[in-house]
Amino acid sequence: MDNEELQQLVCQISLESFQKPFMHQAYFNGRLRSTGGRYLLQSHNIEINPKAYELYGLKEIQGIVLHELCHYHLHIEGKGYQHRDKDFRELLRNVNAPRFCSTLHTSKSSTKKQRRYTYTCVNCQRLYVRKIKMNVEKYCCSKCLGGLKLLE
């Protein structure tokens, strides 16, 4: 699916579900990471995460488009368009739009595991766990002022 097909889909869904035309642009934005799509308040455009289409297909994109069109039409009409607003929640329910999109993380391997460094005092054996590697020549034990040693 390309941007032109997405534009046609958004216009079609807007007419079928809301009986109102979508007069702005809809396009894919590959820089979106954790969200399925977003409605831009100033330009009134809708951006969709292409990863949602790759992972879940057309049905997921239709749900995201419905959700973003709820923001769009309510904002254009001057009603409450934010997630917490009553108007927004009612319109979501009326058009059967999802409140959230499916998770876009492919696996746990995409998130980095934080490395930990463990140091011990050579005198009192007190342990220090750090996220960042430190210079053992520059620092000492806070309890007994002994030297530190990196544990493997």
Secondary structure, DSSP 8 states (H G I E B T S, - for coil): --HHHHHHHHHHHIIIIISS---S-EEE-TT--S-SEEE-TTT--EEE-HHHHHHH-HHHHHHHHHHHHHHHHHHHHTS--STT-HHHHHHHHHHT--SS-------GGGS-----EEEEETTT--EEEESS---TTT-B-TTT--BEEEE-
